């Protein structure tokens, strides 16, 4: 049992650290007239896995165990993010991660007795929206550039103009990236319902006291 708990923590740290790093890199490709670099980063494909880890942990260990995994993953992932990215990215990611994941835990636990897909889907969608809003605002919006000054290191803020979602009026690039990332996160969250259904069948529901073995 303890080994499963450690595995959940390790999976969370790996997902968030990878996402913190990959969110700095736009997807360099074109889809017809749309330049994907103006609306999408690689981090959008990996971050929804954090909700999968949280939801499976919640199902197996209950909300207290899930919160513990979130907090441990938060601390370790932020530390890794400082090394892999800038301090501003780490602060933005840590804040967004903690709030979004704790929201996911609360919503999942409230809906866990409903249809098998409802709790993971609704909690992941809500968490993805909150995470995107908090992360991109803190990481790239000009009002929070004081974070760069405080740490003496620029984050390479994506504030230059670009077409919104590759086709709309010009906005700051981070705004378009936030919208594109959110769309992909929601699509990936829906796709992850399939592995969630498979894995939930392999895990008992609500094992008590996950770290006491």
N, C-alpha and C positions, 0 to 999 in steps of 0.2 A: 504494500500500500504506500509506504513512504517513497519507494522507488518511483511510483507513478506520480506522486506529488513533485518530486525533484524533476522528473521528466517534463511536467507541465511548466514549471518555472524556467527550465532550460529552453523549452520551445518558445515561451513568451519573450525571453531575453533575445533569442536569435532573431525572431520575427521583427521586433521593434528596432533593434540595432541595425538590421539590414534595411528596414524601411527608412530610418533616419538618414542613412547614407544614400540610398537610392533616390530619395525625394529631391536631391540636389541636381539630378540629371534628367532633363527633358528627353522624351522619346524622339529620336532623330529619324523621322520617317514622314512620308506623305500619304494621305488617304484622299485620292482625287485632288481637288483644289485646296484641301485643308492640310496645313503643316502641323503635324501632331506635336512638334516641339513647342507650339504656342498654347497647348492646352492639356498636356499630359506629362507626368513624370513616372519613372519606373517604380517609385514607392507606392503608387496607387495599386499595383498588382500584388504586392506582398503584405501591406498593412492589414487588409481584412482578415488575414489568417490569425491576427491577434484576437479578434472576436470569436473565431472558431475555438481557439485555445481556452478563452475565458468561459464560453458557453459549455464546453465539454467538462471543464473543471467544475463549473457551477452544478451541472447535472450530477457529476460523480461525487463531489465533496460537499455540495451545498454552497450557499452564498458566502459563508464565513471563509471557507477554503478558497473560493474564487477571489475574494478580496485580498487574502493573504498572497496569492499568486500575483495579483495585480500590483500590490505594493512592493513585493520583492522584485518583480520584473521591472517596475518603474525605477527603483533605485539603481539596479544593475545596468539597465538599458541607458539611463541618463549618463552614467559613468562611461559606458562604452561610446556613447554618442559624442561626448566631449573629445574623445580621441579620433573618432571617425569623421566628425563634422565640426562645425563651429560651436562655441558656447551658446550663441543665440539660438541655433537650431536645437541644441540640447534642451534649453529652457522651454522653447516653444513646444517641442515634441513631448517633453515630460509633462508639462501642464495639460496639453491636449489629451495625452494618453491617459493620465490619471482620472481626469474628469469623465472622459468618454467611456472608459472601461468600468468605472464604478456605476455610471448610469446604465451601462449594459447589464451589469450584475443585478441591479435593482429591478429593471424591466423584465429580464429573463426569469427571475425568481417569482415575480408576480404572475407571469403568464405560463409558468412551467407545467401547470395542470391542463392547459388547453391543448389544441391540436399540435402535433409534434413539431410542425414547421413554424408555428406562430411566434413562439418565444425567441428562437434564434434569429428569425427574419426581422421582427419588429425591433428587438434590442440592438441588432447590428446596424439597421438603418438609422435609428436614432443616434447611436454612438458614432457612426460615420459622419453624420451631419455636424454634430457638435465638435468632433475631432478636427474636421476640415476647417471649420470656422475659426477655432482657437489656434490651430497650428499655423495656418497661412497668415493670419493676422499678426501673431507674435513674431513669426519668422521673417516676414517680408514687408509688412506694411510700414510706411514711413513713420507714423507716430511712435512706433516701438524701436526705432533705430537707436534710441538711447542705450539699448542693450549692447549694441556694437561698441559704443563709446565706453561703456562701463567695463567691458572686457578687453578693450584695446585690440580688437580683431574684427575685421569686416566679414560679413556672411555672404557677400556677393548678391545683395538684394536684387530681386528681379522686378525693378520698378520702371524699366523702360517700356514704351508703348508697344502694344501688339494687338491684333484683331481678337475680339472676344470669341473664344471657341473657334478661332481660325477664320471666321467669316463675318463677325459682327463689327461694331464700331470699335475704335481703338481704346483700350484700357491698359492699366499697368499689367505687365505680363503675369505677375503672381495671381491676379484676380482671375485671369483666364485659366491658369494652371489649377487654381483651387476648384473652379467649376468642372473642369475636365477630370481632375482627380476624383471628385465626388461622384461623378457619373460612373466612372470605372469601379470605384469602391462599391457602389450599390449593385452593379452588375456582378462583380465578383462575390459579394455577400450572398446574392441569390444563387449563384453557381455553387457556393460552398454548402448549400443545404443538402446536396447529394452526399458528400463525404460525412457531413454531420449525422445524417440518418444512418449511414453504415456504422460509424464509430459509436453512436449512442446505443446501438444494439450490442456492443461489446463491453459496455461499461454499466455497472450497477448504478442505480439512482440513489443519491444522497448517502454516501458512506460517511459515518460520523467520525470526527477527530482524526483527520488525515495524516497528521504528523506524529501521532502517538502510536508507534509500532514496537 
